[in-house]
Amino acid sequence: LLTIIKELRSTAEDKPAYYVIQALFERTSYLDYLGKDDEKVESVKEFLNIAEVYGDRTLSDFLNFVLLATNEDREDSVEEEVSLMTVHAAKGLEFPVVFMIGINKGQFPHQRSMSTPEGLEEERRLFYVAITRAKNLLYLSYSCDQSIFLDDLPPEQIVHESREREFAKRDTEKFST
């Protein structure tokens, strides 16, 4: 391991962070080491995705960015704010109110995941993670074909509200004059 780190040290100074991190994971077989721990594997993949999005900046710059972002996120804020994040990024966090959009069949669960029982179960686990981030209120939004996961929720806990009639009335009034 020490040899790998020494070899990557010089690379880290002039290559993008994503390249260095990916090389480290490949050279150490880190994903193999994690095995079937899906949550950790997904966290590592998300970390790589963030590094790739970060662009051509060095590993040092990227790690400083991640450290600062993480510290900022952990600080208690007196102001109300909105946080936009993926389900993976929300793991371990809680919020008074959570909005989940796109809870449509084919989107959540994703169409590709529905082809295998394992894929569907992984999506179901992610859905559970997402809905349990809400302390007080959870809003689920879908457009046409609702997700099969909505059928798993207790009916007494769900309030269905549609504004379809309100929008239809508004549009009719708007264009009838």
Long-range contacts (C-beta under 8 A, 24 or more apart in sequence): 1-28, 4-28, 12-58, 12-59, 12-60, 13-58, 13-60, 14-58, 15-58, 15-59, 16-51, 16-54, 16-55, 16-56, 16-57, 16-58, 17-51, 17-54, 17-57, 17-58, 17-59, 17-61, 17-62, 17-63, 18-48, 18-51, 18-52, 18-54, 20-59, 21-47, 21-48, 21-51, 21-59, 22-48, 22-51, 38-122, 38-125, 39-91, 42-88, 43-88, 43-91, 46-86, 46-88, 46-89, 87-126, 87-127, 87-129, 87-130, 88-126, 90-129, 90-130, 90-133, 91-129, 93-133, 94-133, 94-134, 94-135, 95-133, 95-134, 95-135, 96-134, 96-135, 96-136, 96-137, 97-134, 97-136, 97-137, 97-138, 97-139, 98-130, 98-131, 98-133, 98-134, 98-137, 98-138, 98-139, 99-139, 99-141, 100-130, 100-131, 100-138, 100-139, 100-140, 100-141, 101-141, 102-141, 102-142, 103-140, 103-141, 103-142, 103-146, 103-147, 103-149, 103-150, 104-142, 104-143, 104-144, 104-145, 104-146, 104-147, 105-145, 105-146, 105-147, 105-148, 106-145, 107-147, 108-147, 108-149, 109-147, 109-148, 109-149, 123-149, 124-149, 124-152
